């Protein structure tokens, strides 16, 4: 842990007041972590992600995938060799560095349901 001086961190042109803020800026919110969780072990198409998260709107899913792609966490691969167009989403190498964190968050969620519901 770094010194508690007020040093701003910068990532992709955005300033963050601390390392936790940077992390939450990249994965925070209701849907980003869920998307990353579903992409941890496999590539998925857009509709497969929609089925795994039935309460997310199409607009929100699209915007969150774009944000994750812009931050370099998710890769979007378009196959144009034959119709219909096929698009797959997967974690980048940078995104894969989040797997232990996402798995810990998921494990804690299971713990809460088992012990505090």
C-alpha positions, -999 to +999 in steps of 0.1 A: +000+000+000+014+034-009+018+065+012-014+083+020-004+114+002-029+129-022-014+116-054-038+112-084-035+081-105-040+083-142-052+055-165-062+060-201-065+098-196-088+095-165-076+106-131-084+086-100-078+096-063-066+062-053-059+027-065-093+014-052-111+041-071-092+031-103-102-005-098-138+004-092-138+028-121-129-001-144-151-029-130-176-011-108-213-009-114-240-035-116-231-051-149-194-049-156-184-074-129-211-098-141-199-095-177-163-102-166-175-131-144-193-148-174-162-142-197-137-157-172-138-192-187-151-188-222-158-166-252-194-156-255-216-141-282-237-111-273-270-131-272-253-157-249-244-129-225-280-116-227-293-150-217-270-152-188-281-118-176-318-116-184-325-084-165-299-063-183-313-041-211-297-044-246-286-008-244-269-012-211-252-044-221-239-028-253-227+003-234-209-018-207-193-040-233-180-009-251-166+006-219-149-027-210-135-029-245-122+008-244-105+001-210-087-029-226-104-056-205-126-072-231-119-081-267-145-080-294-139-103-324-160-100-355-162-129-379-172-118-414-162-148-435-198-159-440-232-145-431-247-141-406-222-119-389-207-134-358-193-114-328-176-130-298-164-113-266-136-126-245-112-113-219-079-097-230-047-107-213-051-075-193-087-085-184-075-120-174-054-104-146-088-096-130-098-133-127-086-138-091-104-106-080-137-115-098-135-150-084-130-136-049-160-113-053-181-142-066-170-164-036-179-137-012-213-134-027-218-172-023-206-168+013-231-140+020-260-160+006-251-191+026-244-174+059-265-142+060-297-148+040 
